Amino acid sequence: MSDDRSHALTTRFAPSPTGYLHLGHVHAALIAFDAAQANDGRFIVRIEDIDRGRCRAEFEDAIFEDLAWLGLTWEEPIRRQSAHFDDYAGALETLKQQGLLYPCFCTRKDIREEIKQSSHAPHVGPEGLIYPGTCRTLSADDCEQNITAGKSYALRLNMTEACRQAGPLTWQDQKINQTITATPALYGDVVLARKDTPTSYHLACTIDDHLQGITLVTRGIDLQPATHVHRLLQELLGFETPRYHHHDLVTDEAGERLAKRHQAETIRALRDAGHRPEDVKKRARISVA
């Protein structure tokens, strides 16, 4: 990357092609796009398609069609996560060499039973029940035997050791103009990859932002908890830390955030109903909690 590009403010909009875009997506895209435009910066669209079972080409095509109809422009080529599994494998190897990864062979049922049988109250983090660390102390021989036997497994981050190596961490959140202290330990030993899925959202997002030179990460407030984990991964992998802007979410009449699974009204439907791009953008900008 040249000096001019590396010093420009660079934002990104990173949808998953698992459905059609709705006003919440447009709100997020516009925040990133407007920030880049206002600072003579770069706006990137990234396709986060590691979930190959749910991602579909028709939804990806619709993403670009909707964004173009709204008048947004972006850099080429597009980065698709599914084409860069080698990048994620390299990062996993780095973490492995640091002694920070271990294979976990527990099923969800195993984890629930382990927590249920524990004499202690279950620990709950921002994303739900925290993994109790059942496989953290398995011997190398036991792990190798399980893998050789074909058992499914996840690669988890040894959070205690990772935090020890990283030390205290912070990030800048410009939405609230504050320095945030990262507390990744609250999330326990997060999964960074699985046997059949070579990366997680946490790992792929962190690596992609680094490789694409993202200097300002704009995303919904619902994803702020993930930033604690991403800040840790940045430190462990030797990446620079971007600034963050965790924006409000577009909600429906009941106050619920718009979501694909709730059949939120799509941009495609609004376009077909005769709405103009400027009207849709105006509605997306103001319809926030």
C-alpha positions as CSV (number, residue, x, y, z in Angstrom):
1,M,0.0,0.0,0.0
2,S,1.4,3.4,-0.9
3,D,1.9,6.2,1.6
4,D,-1.0,8.2,0.3
5,R,-3.4,5.3,0.7
6,S,-2.1,4.2,4.1
7,H,-2.6,7.7,5.5
8,A,-6.1,8.3,4.1
9,L,-9.1,7.8,6.3
10,T,-10.4,4.4,5.2
11,T,-13.8,3.0,6.1
12,R,-15.7,-0.1,5.2
13,F,-19.2,-1.6,4.9
14,A,-19.0,-5.4,5.4
15,P,-22.4,-7.1,4.9
16,S,-23.0,-10.9,4.8
17,P,-24.9,-12.1,1.7
18,T,-27.5,-14.0,3.6
19,G,-30.5,-11.8,2.6
20,Y,-31.5,-8.5,1.0
21,L,-30.3,-5.2,2.5
22,H,-32.8,-3.2,4.6
23,L,-32.7,0.4,6.1
24,G,-30.4,-0.7,8.9
25,H,-27.8,-1.8,6.4
26,V,-28.2,1.4,4.5
27,H,-27.8,3.5,7.7
28,A,-24.5,1.6,8.4
29,A,-23.2,2.0,4.9
30,L,-24.0,5.7,4.8
31,I,-22.1,6.4,8.0
32,A,-19.0,4.8,6.6
33,F,-19.5,6.3,3.1
34,D,-20.2,9.8,4.4
35,A,-17.1,9.7,6.7
36,A,-14.9,8.8,3.8
37,Q,-16.4,11.4,1.6
38,A,-16.0,14.1,4.2
39,N,-12.4,13.4,4.7
40,D,-11.3,12.7,1.1
41,G,-10.9,9.1,2.2
42,R,-11.5,5.6,0.9
43,F,-14.7,3.6,1.2
44,I,-14.5,-0.2,0.9
45,V,-17.2,-2.8,0.6
46,R,-16.3,-6.2,1.9
47,I,-18.3,-9.4,1.6
48,E,-18.3,-11.4,4.8
49,D,-19.2,-14.8,3.5
50,I,-17.5,-17.4,5.7
51,D,-20.9,-19.0,6.4
52,R,-21.1,-20.9,3.2
53,G,-24.3,-22.6,4.1
54,R,-26.3,-19.4,4.3
55,C,-24.5,-17.1,1.9
56,R,-25.9,-16.9,-1.7
57,A,-24.7,-15.3,-4.9
58,E,-28.0,-13.7,-5.6
59,F,-27.9,-11.8,-2.3
60,E,-24.3,-10.7,-3.0
61,D,-25.4,-9.4,-6.4
62,A,-28.4,-7.6,-4.8
63,I,-26.0,-5.9,-2.3
64,F,-24.1,-4.2,-5.1
65,E,-27.2,-3.4,-7.0
66,D,-28.8,-1.7,-4.0
67,L,-25.7,0.3,-3.1
68,A,-25.3,1.5,-6.7
69,W,-28.9,2.5,-6.9
70,L,-28.4,4.6,-3.8
71,G,-25.5,6.3,-5.4
72,L,-22.7,4.8,-3.4
73,T,-19.3,4.0,-5.0
74,W,-16.5,1.9,-3.7
75,E,-13.1,0.5,-4.4
76,E,-12.3,-2.5,-6.5
77,P,-11.5,-5.3,-6.2
78,I,-13.9,-6.6,-3.6
79,R,-12.5,-8.7,-0.8
80,R,-14.6,-11.8,-0.2
81,Q,-13.6,-13.7,3.0
82,S,-14.2,-17.1,1.5
83,A,-11.3,-16.4,-0.9
84,H,-8.8,-15.7,1.8
85,F,-8.9,-18.6,4.2
86,D,-5.0,-18.8,3.9
87,D,-4.8,-15.4,5.6
88,Y,-6.8,-16.6,8.6
89,A,-4.8,-19.9,8.7
90,G,-1.6,-17.9,8.9
91,A,-2.9,-15.8,11.9
92,L,-4.0,-19.0,13.6
93,E,-0.5,-20.4,13.2
94,T,0.9,-17.2,14.8
95,L,-1.3,-17.5,17.8
96,K,-0.6,-21.2,18.0
97,Q,3.2,-20.5,18.1
98,Q,2.5,-18.1,21.0
99,G,0.9,-20.9,22.9
100,L,-2.6,-19.3,22.9
101,L,-4.7,-21.9,21.0
102,Y,-6.1,-25.2,22.1
103,P,-8.6,-27.6,20.5
104,C,-11.9,-28.0,22.2
105,F,-13.9,-31.2,21.5
106,C,-16.9,-30.2,23.6
107,T,-20.3,-30.1,21.9
108,R,-22.9,-27.5,22.9
109,K,-24.6,-30.3,24.9
110,D,-21.3,-31.1,26.7
111,I,-20.8,-27.5,27.7
112,R,-24.4,-27.2,29.0
113,E,-24.0,-30.4,31.0
114,E,-20.6,-29.3,32.4
115,I,-22.0,-26.0,33.5
116,K,-25.1,-27.7,35.0
117,Q,-23.0,-30.1,37.0
118,S,-20.6,-27.5,38.2
119,S,-20.8,-26.6,41.9
120,H,-20.3,-22.9,41.0
121,A,-22.8,-20.6,39.5
122,P,-22.4,-20.3,35.7
123,H,-20.4,-17.4,34.5
124,V,-22.3,-15.2,32.0
125,G,-20.5,-12.8,29.7
126,P,-21.8,-10.3,27.1
127,E,-22.5,-13.2,24.6
128,G,-24.1,-15.6,27.0
129,L,-22.7,-18.5,29.1
130,I,-18.9,-18.6,29.2
131,Y,-17.1,-21.8,28.2
132,P,-15.9,-23.4,31.4
133,G,-12.5,-24.4,29.9
134,T,-13.1,-28.2,30.0
135,C,-10.5,-28.9,27.2
136,R,-8.0,-26.3,28.2
137,T,-5.9,-28.8,30.2
138,L,-6.0,-31.7,27.8
139,S,-2.6,-33.2,27.1
140,A,-1.1,-32.9,23.6
141,D,-1.4,-36.7,23.3
142,D,-5.1,-36.7,24.1
143,C,-5.7,-33.8,21.6
144,E,-3.8,-35.7,18.9
145,Q,-5.8,-38.9,19.5
146,N,-9.1,-37.1,19.3
147,I,-8.1,-35.3,16.1
148,T,-6.8,-38.5,14.6
149,A,-10.1,-40.2,15.5
150,G,-11.9,-37.6,13.4
151,K,-13.6,-35.8,16.3
152,S,-15.0,-32.4,15.6
153,Y,-13.3,-29.6,17.4
154,A,-13.1,-25.8,17.7
155,L,-9.9,-23.8,18.2
156,R,-10.3,-21.7,21.3
157,L,-8.2,-18.8,22.5
158,N,-6.7,-19.2,25.9
159,M,-8.0,-16.0,27.2
160,T,-6.1,-15.8,30.5
161,E,-2.8,-16.3,28.8
162,A,-3.7,-14.0,25.9
163,C,-4.6,-11.2,28.2
164,R,-1.4,-11.7,30.2
165,Q,0.7,-11.4,27.1
166,A,-1.2,-8.4,25.7
167,G,-1.4,-6.4,28.9
168,P,-3.8,-3.5,29.4
169,L,-5.6,-2.4,26.2
170,T,-7.8,0.5,25.1
171,W,-9.4,1.9,22.0
172,Q,-10.9,5.2,20.9
173,D,-14.7,5.4,20.3
174,Q,-15.4,8.6,18.5
175,K,-19.2,8.2,18.7
176,I,-19.0,9.0,22.4
177,N,-15.6,10.7,22.3
178,Q,-14.1,8.4,24.9
179,T,-11.2,6.0,25.5
180,I,-12.6,2.6,26.2
181,T,-10.7,0.1,28.3
182,A,-10.9,-3.4,26.7
183,T,-12.1,-6.2,28.9
184,P,-11.8,-9.3,26.6
185,A,-11.5,-11.6,29.6
186,L,-15.3,-11.2,30.1
187,Y,-15.8,-13.3,27.0
188,G,-13.9,-16.4,28.1
189,D,-12.0,-18.7,25.7
190,V,-13.7,-17.5,22.4
191,V,-13.7,-19.8,19.4
192,L,-11.5,-18.6,16.6
193,A,-12.0,-21.4,14.1
194,R,-13.6,-24.8,13.8
195,K,-12.7,-28.0,12.1
196,D,-15.1,-27.4,9.2
197,T,-15.0,-23.6,9.3
198,P,-11.4,-22.2,9.2
199,T,-12.1,-18.9,10.8
200,S,-14.6,-17.0,13.1
201,Y,-16.1,-13.6,12.7
202,H,-13.7,-12.3,15.4
203,L,-10.6,-13.5,13.6
204,A,-11.6,-12.8,10.0
205,C,-12.9,-9.3,10.7
206,T,-9.7,-8.3,12.6
207,I,-7.4,-9.6,9.9
208,D,-9.5,-8.1,7.1
209,D,-9.5,-4.6,8.7
210,H,-5.7,-4.8,9.0
211,L,-5.0,-6.0,5.5
212,Q,-7.4,-3.5,4.0
213,G,-5.9,-0.6,6.0
214,I,-9.2,0.3,7.7
215,T,-8.5,3.4,9.9
216,L,-12.1,3.9,11.1
217,V,-14.4,1.0,11.9
218,T,-18.1,2.1,11.8
219,R,-20.6,-0.5,12.9
220,G,-23.7,-0.9,15.1
221,I,-23.7,-0.5,18.8
222,D,-24.8,-4.2,19.0
223,L,-21.3,-5.1,17.8
224,Q,-19.4,-3.0,20.4
225,P,-18.9,-6.1,22.7
226,A,-16.9,-7.8,19.9
227,T,-14.5,-4.9,19.8
228,H,-13.1,-6.0,23.2
229,V,-12.0,-9.3,21.5
230,H,-10.8,-7.7,18.3
231,R,-8.7,-5.2,20.3
232,L,-7.0,-8.2,21.9
233,L,-6.4,-10.0,18.7
234,Q,-4.9,-6.8,17.1
235,E,-2.4,-6.7,20.0
236,L,-1.5,-10.3,19.8
237,L,-1.0,-10.2,16.0
238,G,1.0,-6.9,16.0
239,F,-1.7,-4.9,14.1
240,E,-2.4,-1.2,14.4
241,T,-5.6,-0.2,16.1
242,P,-8.2,1.7,14.1
243,R,-10.6,4.2,15.6
244,Y,-14.2,3.1,16.2
245,H,-17.6,4.5,15.8
246,H,-20.4,2.3,17.2
247,H,-23.6,3.9,15.9
248,D,-27.2,3.6,16.9
249,L,-29.5,1.1,15.2
250,V,-32.5,1.6,13.0
251,T,-35.6,0.2,14.7
252,D,-39.1,-0.7,13.8
253,E,-42.3,0.8,15.2
254,A,-42.1,-1.6,18.2
255,G,-38.5,-0.4,19.0
256,E,-36.9,-3.6,17.8
257,R,-33.8,-3.3,15.6
258,L,-34.3,-4.2,12.0
259,A,-33.1,-7.7,11.1
260,K,-33.3,-10.1,8.1
261,R,-34.7,-12.8,10.3
262,H,-37.7,-10.5,11.2
263,Q,-38.4,-9.9,7.5
264,A,-37.5,-6.2,7.7
265,E,-38.6,-4.2,4.6
266,T,-35.9,-4.5,2.0
267,I,-34.3,-1.8,-0.2
268,R,-35.3,-3.9,-3.2
269,A,-39.0,-3.7,-2.0
270,L,-38.8,0.1,-1.5
271,R,-37.3,0.5,-4.9
272,D,-40.0,-1.6,-6.6
273,A,-42.6,0.4,-4.7
274,G,-41.4,3.6,-6.5
275,H,-39.3,5.2,-3.7
276,R,-36.4,7.4,-4.8
277,P,-32.8,6.8,-3.7
278,E,-32.7,10.2,-1.9
279,D,-35.9,9.5,0.0
280,V,-34.5,6.1,1.1
281,K,-31.2,7.6,2.2
282,K,-33.0,10.3,4.2
283,R,-35.2,7.7,5.9
284,A,-32.1,5.6,6.7
285,R,-30.2,8.5,8.2
286,I,-33.0,9.6,10.6
287,S,-34.6,6.4,11.6
288,V,-32.4,5.6,14.6
289,A,-33.0,4.9,18.2
